[in-house]
Amino acid sequence: MAGSTAPQPTGTKVVADWTALMPGDFVTVLESYTVPHSGWIDDLTEDGNIIWLLRASGGGRRMFFRENGDTITVEAP
């Protein structure tokens, strides 16, 4: 069809530098590389070692530590 565009595929990318995150960013934290927690960044430390996530599932606010091996992913176009 003329004028229509196909949906662009999306995927996820790992956020290597947690200091690049900002409050309000929607992310998924993979706790111990297995358990996903999706939600919005509520706050983070200046050094990016700790984030607080407002979980989308209604699970409240939760703290995650980079040193625990948690991985953060974001949707990538």
CYANA upper distance limits for C-alpha pairs under 8 A (distance plus 0.5 A):
  8 GLN  CA     77 PRO  CA      7.56
  9 PRO  CA     77 PRO  CA      7.23
 10 THR  CA     75 GLU  CA      7.32
 10 THR  CA     76 ALA  CA      6.25
 10 THR  CA     77 PRO  CA      5.30
 11 GLY  CA     75 GLU  CA      6.26
 11 GLY  CA     76 ALA  CA      5.76
 11 GLY  CA     77 PRO  CA      7.17
 12 THR  CA     73 THR  CA      6.49
 12 THR  CA     74 VAL  CA      5.88
 12 THR  CA     75 GLU  CA      4.98
 12 THR  CA     76 ALA  CA      5.58
 13 LYS  CA     73 THR  CA      5.80
 13 LYS  CA     74 VAL  CA      6.05
 13 LYS  CA     75 GLU  CA      6.97
 13 LYS  CA     76 ALA  CA      6.48
 14 VAL  CA     71 THR  CA      7.50
 14 VAL  CA     72 ILE  CA      6.29
 14 VAL  CA     73 THR  CA      4.85
 14 VAL  CA     74 VAL  CA      7.11
 15 VAL  CA     20 ALA  CA      8.46
 15 VAL  CA     71 THR  CA      8.04
 15 VAL  CA     72 ILE  CA      6.05
 15 VAL  CA     73 THR  CA      6.10
 15 VAL  CA     74 VAL  CA      7.54
 16 ALA  CA     72 ILE  CA      8.36
 17 ASP  CA     21 LEU  CA      8.34
 17 ASP  CA     48 GLY  CA      7.95
 18 TRP  CA     48 GLY  CA      5.33
 18 TRP  CA     49 ASN  CA      7.55
 18 TRP  CA     72 ILE  CA      8.50
 19 THR  CA     46 GLU  CA      7.37
 19 THR  CA     47 ASP  CA      6.83
 19 THR  CA     48 GLY  CA      4.96
 21 LEU  CA     25 ASP  CA      7.25
 21 LEU  CA     41 ILE  CA      8.26
 22 MET  CA     41 ILE  CA      7.23
 22 MET  CA     43 ASP  CA      7.97
 22 MET  CA     44 LEU  CA      8.24
 23 PRO  CA     40 TRP  CA      7.71
 23 PRO  CA     41 ILE  CA      5.24
 23 PRO  CA     42 ASP  CA      5.55
 23 PRO  CA     43 ASP  CA      5.88
 23 PRO  CA     44 LEU  CA      8.00
 24 GLY  CA     40 TRP  CA      5.81
 24 GLY  CA     41 ILE  CA      5.69
 24 GLY  CA     42 ASP  CA      6.82
 25 ASP  CA     40 TRP  CA      5.90
 25 ASP  CA     41 ILE  CA      5.92
 26 PHE  CA     38 SER  CA      7.81
 26 PHE  CA     39 GLY  CA      5.96
 26 PHE  CA     40 TRP  CA      4.90
 26 PHE  CA     41 ILE  CA      6.98
 26 PHE  CA     74 VAL  CA      7.52
 27 VAL  CA     38 SER  CA      6.22
 27 VAL  CA     39 GLY  CA      6.24
 27 VAL  CA     40 TRP  CA      6.70
 27 VAL  CA     41 ILE  CA      7.72
 27 VAL  CA     72 ILE  CA      7.09
 27 VAL  CA     73 THR  CA      6.27
 27 VAL  CA     74 VAL  CA      5.44
 27 VAL  CA     75 GLU  CA      8.01
 28 THR  CA     36 PRO  CA      6.74
 28 THR  CA     37 HIS  CA      5.92
 28 THR  CA     38 SER  CA      4.64
 28 THR  CA     39 GLY  CA      6.97
 28 THR  CA     72 ILE  CA      6.17
 28 THR  CA     73 THR  CA      5.76
 28 THR  CA     74 VAL  CA      6.94
 29 VAL  CA     35 VAL  CA      8.46
 29 VAL  CA     36 PRO  CA      6.12
 29 VAL  CA     37 HIS  CA      5.62
 29 VAL  CA     38 SER  CA      6.79
 29 VAL  CA     70 ASP  CA      7.07
 29 VAL  CA     71 THR  CA      6.09
 29 VAL  CA     72 ILE  CA      4.95
 29 VAL  CA     73 THR  CA      6.90
 30 LEU  CA     34 THR  CA      6.23
 30 LEU  CA     35 VAL  CA      5.89
 30 LEU  CA     36 PRO  CA      5.05
 30 LEU  CA     37 HIS  CA      6.96
 30 LEU  CA     70 ASP  CA      6.16
 30 LEU  CA     71 THR  CA      5.54
 30 LEU  CA     72 ILE  CA      6.71
 30 LEU  CA     73 THR  CA      8.27
 31 GLU  CA     35 VAL  CA      5.53
 31 GLU  CA     36 PRO  CA      6.77
 31 GLU  CA     37 HIS  CA      8.01
 31 GLU  CA     69 GLY  CA      7.92
 31 GLU  CA     70 ASP  CA      5.24
 31 GLU  CA     71 THR  CA      7.16
 32 SER  CA     68 ASN  CA      7.82
 32 SER  CA     69 GLY  CA      6.48
 32 SER  CA     70 ASP  CA      5.90
 32 SER  CA     71 THR  CA      8.10
 33 TYR  CA     69 GLY  CA      8.14
 33 TYR  CA     70 ASP  CA      6.97
 33 TYR  CA     71 THR  CA      7.03
 37 HIS  CA     55 ARG  CA      7.07
 38 SER  CA     55 ARG  CA      6.21
 38 SER  CA     56 ALA  CA      6.29
 38 SER  CA     57 SER  CA      8.02
 39 GLY  CA     53 LEU  CA      6.57
 39 GLY  CA     54 LEU  CA      5.88
 39 GLY  CA     55 ARG  CA      4.71
 39 GLY  CA     56 ALA  CA      4.99
 39 GLY  CA     57 SER  CA      8.20
 40 TRP  CA     53 LEU  CA      6.10
 40 TRP  CA     54 LEU  CA      5.72
 40 TRP  CA     55 ARG  CA      7.08
 40 TRP  CA     56 ALA  CA      7.77
 41 ILE  CA     51 ILE  CA      7.44
 41 ILE  CA     52 TRP  CA      6.51
 41 ILE  CA     53 LEU  CA      5.22
 41 ILE  CA     54 LEU  CA      6.85
 42 ASP  CA     51 ILE  CA      8.06
 42 ASP  CA     52 TRP  CA      5.86
 42 ASP  CA     53 LEU  CA      5.89
 42 ASP  CA     54 LEU  CA      6.50
 42 ASP  CA     61 ARG  CA      8.49
 43 ASP  CA     51 ILE  CA      6.37
 43 ASP  CA     52 TRP  CA      5.72
 43 ASP  CA     53 LEU  CA      7.85
 44 LEU  CA     48 GLY  CA      6.66
 44 LEU  CA     49 ASN  CA      8.17
 44 LEU  CA     50 ILE  CA      6.11
 44 LEU  CA     51 ILE  CA      4.68
 44 LEU  CA     52 TRP  CA      6.55
 45 THR  CA     49 ASN  CA      6.82
 45 THR  CA     50 ILE  CA      6.05
 45 THR  CA     51 ILE  CA      7.09
 48 GLY  CA     66 ARG  CA      8.37
 49 ASN  CA     65 PHE  CA      6.42
 49 ASN  CA     66 ARG  CA      5.58
 49 ASN  CA     67 GLU  CA      7.64
 50 ILE  CA     63 MET  CA      7.36
 50 ILE  CA     64 PHE  CA      6.19
 50 ILE  CA     65 PHE  CA      5.22
 50 ILE  CA     66 ARG  CA      6.68
 51 ILE  CA     63 MET  CA      6.21
 51 ILE  CA     64 PHE  CA      5.91
 51 ILE  CA     65 PHE  CA      7.29
 52 TRP  CA     61 ARG  CA      6.99
 52 TRP  CA     62 ARG  CA      5.94
 52 TRP  CA     63 MET  CA      4.93
 52 TRP  CA     64 PHE  CA      6.88
 53 LEU  CA     61 ARG  CA      5.94
 53 LEU  CA     62 ARG  CA      5.73
 53 LEU  CA     63 MET  CA      6.84
 53 LEU  CA     64 PHE  CA      8.19
 54 LEU  CA     58 GLY  CA      8.49
 54 LEU  CA     59 GLY  CA      8.16
 54 LEU  CA     60 GLY  CA      6.20
 54 LEU  CA     61 ARG  CA      4.96
 54 LEU  CA     62 ARG  CA      7.09
 55 ARG  CA     59 GLY  CA      5.97
 55 ARG  CA     60 GLY  CA      6.18
 55 ARG  CA     61 ARG  CA      6.71
 55 ARG  CA     62 ARG  CA      7.88
 64 PHE  CA     68 ASN  CA      8.43
 64 PHE  CA     70 ASP  CA      7.65
 65 PHE  CA     69 GLY  CA      8.06
 65 PHE  CA     70 ASP  CA      7.23
 66 ARG  CA     70 ASP  CA      6.11
 66 ARG  CA     71 THR  CA      8.03
